Amino acid sequence: MKILLVITSIPFAKDYNTVKNLLSHLSRRKHKVSLFLSGNGVYYLIRSDASSLKEYVDKVYYCSHAAHQRGITTHVEWAESSSTYNLSKMVEEFDKVIVFN
């Protein structure tokens, strides 16, 4: 099953561990999972241990506009710059979409 997790909440909240555990579980079940960071979710890009999420997913995308608005200029190799427009197109490609807000 193809699953997209959209994260719009900050990574310093309780959602971070929930997301990490969910990704780990989905990965063990061999689901094809992608992660999209938008809104305050782009703060995952500056959390030092967030790069470990990449081991559970096929792709990590982030909204470059949201990152720019929040002053995040750090380029990370484990995530691909994208947009909410691209997110709207991607949603059709997945069997399930889960949003953490």
N, C-alpha and C positions, 0 to 999 in steps of 0.2 A: 504494500500500500504506500502511496506517496502522500506524505504529510508535511504541511507547512506550519511552522510556529512563527507567529508574528509577536514581537516583544515591543511594547511601548512603555513599559514601566522601568524604573531605575534598577540597576543591577545590585544596589546596596540594600534592597528590601528582601523580605522572605521569599519572594518569587524566584530569586536566583537559584536557591537550592532546589526548589520545585522544578524549575526548568532543567537544571542539570540532571536531576534524578529521572525526569520524564524522558529526556534525550537518551540517557543511558539505557533505560528500559526499552525504548523504541528501537534503539540500535541493536540490542541483544535479540530482538524479535525480527531483525533483518528488514525493517521498514526503511524506505528511502525518505530521509528527512532533510528538509532545508529550513533555515532560520533567517528571518527578516527582522532587522533592528530598525525601529522608527521612533520618532518622538524622543522621549527620555530614554528609550531603549538603546540609543546610540552611545550612551555612557558605558555600555558593555565594552566598547572599543578601547576605553582607557582603564578598565579593571584589569589588574595584572594577571589574574588567573583565568580570565575569560577565554583566552586562546585555547584552553583545554577543551572547550565545547566543540571545537572543530573536529576532534576525534570521533564524535558521535553523529556528525551530520555530513551530508554530501556537499552542501554549499551554505555559506553564510553571506547574506547581503545586508547592506545598510543604506538608509536614505541619506544621500550626501547633503541634501538641503537641510535636513534636521541636524546633521553633524555640524554643518557650517553655522547654523543659527545658535548652536550651543558652544561655539568656539573650539570644537574638536578638529584639529588639523593633523593629528597623528595618523599616518598611514600604517595600516596593519596588513601583513601579508595573508592573514587567515580569513579576511573578509573582502568582499567585492562591493565597490561603490555602485549604487543603484538609485532608484527614485520610487516614490509612491505610485507614480504612473506605471512603472514596470511592475510594481506589486499588483496593481489592478489587473494587469495582463496575466501575471503568474498564477493568480488564484484559480483560474480555470484549469490549470495543469495538474492540480492536486486533488486527491480524493477527500482529504480532510484538511481543514484550516483551524488552528487553535490560536486564540489571541490572549495574551497576558497583558492586562492594562492595569 
